[in-house]
């Protein structure tokens, strides 16, 4: 009994206490590890290799109006039907190369030929009438001239008779009535001569008026005949420049109305762009603005040369001439992106364009800081299809994630793996 009441050795007592504490310590450490692991697992992360990034740099930024465009030939000749007719023969198909003088198609020319022949006959009739009028005047003038010559002789005779009777009256050989008769005969001869002179002047004026009227009619008919000949010539649709047939009305025998297009020939070496955008943006679009045209990786520059005044279905159309209208990438009907530059800002902070996150009315990006992406508020100035201007929130050299990070918009930091 005495042996059992003896106190334990202090070393044994410490060992016993350690054994009693071991289990709670292990449990506590395990709990802490679980908590740390849980926090680590709950913290958002993303694989670095899956991200696209851009470095904030200094450079030029331009504000642009973005539009869709279509490449069309710089010059295109449209052939139309000169009159209501039908297609007789198609000689060139779309894609065919043509040189000046090549016939593309033929139209029925019977009506055009008949109209031209009728006008030619009318011109001949008017010219004949003009010639007849000249001949009639010549005959009338000859008759009047002969009469005038006779009247001149009669006038000289009446004047001589009056002078002779006046001398005889002074000598008392004849009476006063004989002198008066001589005076009357002289006056009659003078009146008749003036009348003939008036007839000659009137006949000349009449001929001048008739010739002027006939000349005007002939001039009008000659103009109509020139138009008719031009219509007749156009029934054979012929290229007057080198190019490529881009479209032709190929159904032989088909009827066409006057003015209907029947063929198009374009210059395959030079192109322009027809672009369209919403009329809401059209007030900022003016002739002379620089423009950028993109097709894949190809970027071409140009100028807005024409803005069409009409608006169709809320769309405004404008034309862009290119600085390199013969660039190899250009081809008819190629779809391109067009960016009209409305404002430019040189040597400013910029970052390549990517999806922006908007939180509570402010733009947000994620900036890489070591192994973390930190959510950062930024202020954007000008923007275009390629860059954002950064006016606040970033510094030159910052690396910004330009991938879509909207899934992490609620996280202040994202772990990079």
C-alpha positions in Angstrom: 0.0 0.0 0.0 2.8 2.3 0.8 4.2 1.6 -2.7 1.0 2.7 -4.4 0.8 6.0 -2.5 4.3 7.1 -3.7 4.1 10.3 -5.9 4.9 9.9 -9.8 8.1 11.0 -11.2 7.9 14.5 -12.8 9.2 13.3 -16.2 6.4 10.7 -16.2 3.9 13.4 -15.3 5.0 15.6 -18.3 4.8 12.6 -20.6 1.3 11.9 -19.5 0.3 15.6 -20.0 1.8 15.6 -23.5 -0.1 12.5 -24.4 -3.3 14.2 -23.2 -2.6 17.3 -25.3 -1.5 15.6 -28.5 -4.9 14.8 -29.7 -6.4 18.3 -29.2 -3.4 19.8 -30.9 -3.6 17.5 -33.9 -7.3 18.2 -34.1 -6.7 22.0 -34.0 -4.0 21.9 -36.6 -6.1 19.8 -38.8 -9.0 22.3 -38.4 -6.7 25.2 -39.3 -5.4 23.3 -42.3 -8.9 22.6 -43.5 -9.8 26.3 -43.0 -6.7 27.5 -45.0 -7.4 25.0 -47.7 -11.0 26.0 -47.9 -10.1 29.7 -48.2 -7.6 28.8 -50.9 -10.1 26.8 -52.8 -12.8 29.6 -52.5 -10.4 32.3 -53.8 -11.0 32.8 -57.6 -8.2 31.9 -59.9 -7.5 31.7 -63.6 -4.8 30.1 -65.8 -2.3 32.7 -67.0 -1.9 30.9 -70.3 -5.6 31.4 -71.1 -5.4 35.2 -70.8 -4.7 37.8 -73.4 -2.9 40.8 -72.1 -1.8 44.3 -73.3 0.7 46.8 -72.1 -0.3 50.3 -71.4 1.8 52.5 -73.7 2.0 56.0 -75.2 0.8 56.5 -78.8 -1.9 58.1 -81.0 -5.6 57.4 -80.5 -8.3 58.3 -82.9 -12.1 58.4 -82.4 -13.9 56.6 -85.2 -17.3 56.0 -86.6 -17.5 52.2 -87.4 -19.4 51.1 -90.5 -19.7 48.1 -92.8 -18.4 48.5 -96.3 -18.4 46.8 -99.7 -15.6 47.1 -102.2 -16.8 48.2 -105.7 -14.9 49.2 -108.8 -13.7 52.8 -108.8 -15.3 53.3 -112.2 -18.1 51.2 -113.6 -19.9 51.9 -116.9 -23.6 51.0 -117.1 -25.1 50.4 -120.5 -28.8 51.0 -120.8 -31.4 50.3 -123.5 -31.8 53.3 -125.7 -35.5 52.5 -126.4 -38.1 49.9 -125.7 -36.8 46.8 -127.6 -35.6 43.3 -127.0 -32.3 41.4 -126.8 -31.2 39.7 -130.0 -27.8 38.3 -129.2 -25.5 38.1 -126.2 -21.8 38.0 -127.1 -20.0 38.5 -123.7 -20.8 36.8 -120.4 -20.0 38.1 -116.9 -16.3 37.8 -116.2 -15.3 38.4 -119.8 -12.5 40.9 -120.5 -13.3 43.5 -123.1 -11.3 46.0 -125.1 -12.6 49.2 -126.8 -14.8 48.3 -129.7 -15.8 44.8 -128.4 -19.6 44.2 -128.7 -21.2 42.9 -125.6 -24.7 42.3 -126.9 -27.0 43.4 -129.7 -30.5 44.8 -129.4 -33.3 44.8 -132.0 -32.7 47.9 -134.1 -35.7 47.9 -136.4 -37.6 50.6 -134.7 -34.5 52.8 -134.2 -33.6 52.4 -137.8 -37.1 53.3 -139.0 -37.2 56.4 -136.7 -33.8 57.6 -138.1 -34.9 57.1 -141.7 -38.1 59.0 -141.1 -36.2 62.0 -139.6 -33.8 61.9 -142.5 -36.7 62.2 -145.0 -38.2 65.1 -143.0 -34.9 66.9 -143.1 -34.7 66.4 -146.9 -38.2 67.8 -147.3 -37.5 70.9 -145.3 -34.3 71.5 -147.2 -36.2 71.2 -150.5 -38.8 73.6 -149.2 -36.1 76.1 -148.3 -34.6 75.8 -151.8 -38.0 76.3 -153.4 -38.7 79.4 -151.3 -35.3 80.9 -152.5 -36.2 80.2 -156.1 -39.7 81.8 -155.7 -38.2 84.9 -154.2 -35.6 85.1 -157.0 -38.4 84.9 -159.6 -40.5 87.5 -157.7 -37.5 89.8 -157.4 -36.7 89.6 -161.1 -40.3 90.5 -161.9 -40.3 93.4 -159.5 -36.9 94.6 -160.7 -38.2 94.6 -164.3 -41.2 96.6 -163.2 -39.0 99.0 -161.3 -36.8 99.6 -164.3 -39.9 100.4 -166.3 -41.2 102.8 -163.6 -37.8 104.5 -163.5 -38.1 105.2 -167.2 -41.7 106.4 -166.9 -40.6 108.7 -164.1 -37.8 110.2 -166.2 -40.2 110.6 -169.1 -42.8 112.3 -166.8 -40.1 114.6 -165.4 -39.0 115.6 -168.9 -42.6 116.1 -170.0 -43.2 118.4 -167.0 -40.1 120.5 -167.7 -41.0 120.9 -171.3 -44.6 121.9 -170.5 -43.4 124.5 -167.9 -41.2 126.1 -170.6 -44.0 126.2 -173.1 -46.4 127.6 -170.5 -44.0 130.4 -169.8 -44.0 131.2 -173.6 -47.8 131.2 -173.7 -47.9 128.2 -176.0 -50.0 126.0 -173.6 -52.5 126.5 -170.9 -52.0 125.9 -167.1 -54.0 122.6 -167.2 -51.4 121.0 -169.4 -48.7 121.8 -166.8 -50.9 120.3 -164.0 -51.4 117.1 -165.9 -47.7 116.8 -166.3 -47.2 117.3 -162.6 -49.8 114.7 -161.7 -48.2 112.2 -164.1 -44.8 112.7 -162.4 -46.2 112.2 -158.9 -48.0 109.0 -160.0 -44.8 107.7 -161.4 -42.9 108.5 -158.2 -45.6 106.7 -156.0 -45.6 103.6 -158.2 -41.8 103.4 -158.0 -41.9 103.7 -154.2 -44.6 101.0 -154.1 -42.4 98.6 -156.2 -39.4 99.3 -153.9 -41.7 98.4 -150.9 -42.7 95.2 -152.6 -39.1 94.2 -153.2 -38.2 94.9 -149.5 -41.3 93.0 -148.2 -40.5 90.0 -150.4 -37.0 89.9 -149.1 -38.2 90.1 -145.5 -40.8 87.3 -146.2 -38.1 85.1 -147.6 -35.8 85.8 -144.7 -38.6 84.8 -142.3 -39.5 81.7 -144.2 -35.8 80.7 -144.4 -35.3 81.3 -140.7 -38.3 79.2 -139.9 -37.2 76.4 -142.2 -33.7 76.6 -140.8 -35.0 76.3 -137.3 -37.1 73.3 -138.3 -34.1 71.7 -140.0 -31.9 72.3 -136.9 -34.5 70.7 -134.6 -34.9 67.7 -137.0 -31.1 67.4 -137.3 -30.9 67.3 -133.5 -33.7 64.6 -133.4 -31.9 62.7 -136.1 -28.6 62.8 -134.2 -30.4 61.4 -131.2 -32.0 58.7 -133.4 -28.7 57.8 -134.9 -27.2 57.6 -131.4 -30.0 55.3 -130.3 -29.5 53.2 -133.4 -25.8 52.9 -132.7 -26.5 52.0 -129.0 -28.6 49.0 -130.1 -25.1 47.5 -130.6 -23.8 47.6 -127.0 -20.1 48.2 -127.4 -17.3 48.7 -124.9 -15.5 52.0 -125.2 -12.8 51.2 -122.7 -10.9 48.2 -121.4 -12.5 46.3 -118.5 -14.4 43.3 -117.3 -18.1 42.5 -117.8 -19.5 42.3 -114.3 -23.1 41.8 -115.3 -25.1 41.3 -118.5 -28.8 40.7 -119.2 -28.2 37.3 -120.7 -31.7 36.2 -121.8 -31.9 36.5 -125.5 -35.3 37.6 -126.7 -36.2 39.3 -123.4 -37.9 42.6 -123.7 -36.4 45.7 -122.1 -37.8 49.2 -121.5 -36.1 52.4 -122.4 -33.4 53.2 -119.8 -33.2 49.6 -118.3 -29.6 48.5 -117.6 -28.5 45.7 -119.9 -24.8 45.4 -119.1 -22.1 46.7 -116.7 -18.3 46.9 -117.4 -15.9 47.8 -114.6 -12.2 48.7 -114.3 -10.6 45.6 -112.6 -7.5 47.5 -111.5 -9.0 50.3 -109.3 -11.5 50.1 -106.4 -13.4 52.2 -103.9 -15.6 51.4 -100.9 -19.3 52.0 -100.4 -20.0 52.1 -96.6 -23.1 52.5 -94.5 -23.9 53.3 -90.9 -26.8 54.4 -88.7 -28.3 57.8 -89.4 -27.9 58.5 -85.6 -24.2 58.8 -86.2 -24.4 60.6 -89.6 -24.3 64.1 -88.1 -20.6 63.5 -87.2 -19.8 62.2 -90.7 -18.5 64.8 -93.1 -16.7 64.8 -96.5 -12.9 64.9 -96.1 -12.6 62.8 -92.9 -9.7 60.3 -92.9 -10.9 56.7 -93.1 -9.4 53.3 -92.3 -10.5 50.2 -94.2 -9.8 46.7 -92.7 -10.0 43.3 -94.4 -8.6 40.6 -92.1 -5.1 41.7 -91.2 -4.9 44.2 -94.1 -5.4 47.9 -93.2 -5.9 50.5 -95.9 -6.2 54.2 -95.6 -8.5 56.6 -97.5 -10.8 59.6 -97.3 -14.5 60.1 -97.2 -15.3 61.6 -100.5 -19.1 61.6 -100.7 -22.0 61.3 -98.2 -25.3 60.5 -99.9 -28.1 62.8 -98.7 -30.8 60.2 -98.7 -31.6 58.0 -95.7 -33.1 54.6 -96.3 -34.4 52.5 -93.4 -32.3 54.5 -90.9 -29.1 53.9 -92.9 -26.8 56.5 -94.4 -24.4 55.6 -97.2 -21.0 57.2 -97.9 -18.1 56.6 -100.3 -14.4 56.2 -99.4 -11.6 56.6 -101.9 -8.5 54.6 -101.1 -4.9 55.7 -101.1 -4.1 52.3 -102.7 -7.1 51.6 -104.9 -5.2 48.8 -106.7 -4.1 46.9 -103.6 -4.0 43.1 -104.2 -6.5 42.3 -101.5 -9.2 44.3 -103.1 -11.8 42.5 -105.2 -15.5 43.3 -106.2 -18.1 42.8 -103.5 -15.5 42.2 -100.7 -17.0 42.9 -97.3 -14.8 45.2 -95.2 -14.9 47.2 -92.0 -14.7 50.9 -92.4 -13.7 53.4 -89.7 -14.1 57.1 -90.3 -11.8 59.1 -88.1 -13.6 62.0 -86.4 -10.9 63.1 -83.9 -7.3 62.3 -83.2 -5.2 62.6 -80.0 -1.4 62.1 -80.3 1.0 60.7 -77.7 -1.5 59.7 -75.1 -1.8 56.7 -72.8 -3.5 53.9 -74.6 -4.2 50.2 -74.3 -5.3 47.7 -76.9 -9.0 47.3 -77.0 -10.8 44.5 -75.1 -14.0 43.9 -73.2 -14.6 46.5 -70.4 -16.4 45.7 -67.2 -18.8 48.3 -66.0 -19.6 48.4 -62.3 -21.8 51.1 -60.9 -21.3 53.3 -63.9 -17.4 53.0 -63.8 -15.2 51.1 -66.2 -13.1 48.3 -64.6 -10.1 46.3 -65.9 -7.8 43.8 -64.2 -4.2 44.7 -63.9 -1.5 42.0 -63.4 0.4 42.5 -60.1 2.8 39.6 -59.6 0.7 36.4 -59.3 -2.5 38.3 -59.0 -4.9 40.3 -61.2 -6.2 43.3 -59.3 -9.5 44.9 -60.2 -8.8 48.6 -61.1 -11.1 51.5 -62.0 -10.1 53.4 -65.1 -11.4 56.4 -67.1 -11.5 56.0 -70.9 -11.3 58.9 -73.3 -11.3 58.4 -77.0 -11.7 54.9 -78.4 -11.6 53.1 -81.8 -11.6 49.7 -83.2 -8.0 49.1 -81.9 -7.3 51.2 -78.8 -8.8 52.8 -75.7 -7.4 56.1 -74.5 -6.7 55.9 -70.8 -7.0 59.3 -69.0 -6.9 58.0 -65.4 -6.3 54.8 -63.4 -3.4 53.2 -65.2 0.3 54.0 -65.7 2.6 53.5 -68.7 3.9 49.9 -68.5 1.0 48.4 -66.7 -0.1 45.0 -68.0 -3.8 44.8 -68.5 -5.9 41.7 -69.1 -7.9 42.2 -72.3 -9.7 38.9 -72.2 -13.3 38.8 -71.1 -13.2 38.9 -67.2 -16.8 39.6 -66.6 -17.1 36.3 -64.6 -14.8 37.9 -62.0 -16.4 41.3 -61.8 -17.3 40.8 -58.2 -13.7 39.8 -57.2 -11.2 42.4 -56.2 -8.3 40.0 -56.8 -7.9 36.9 -59.0 -5.1 34.4 -58.4 -3.0 33.6 -61.5 -2.0 30.0 -61.9 
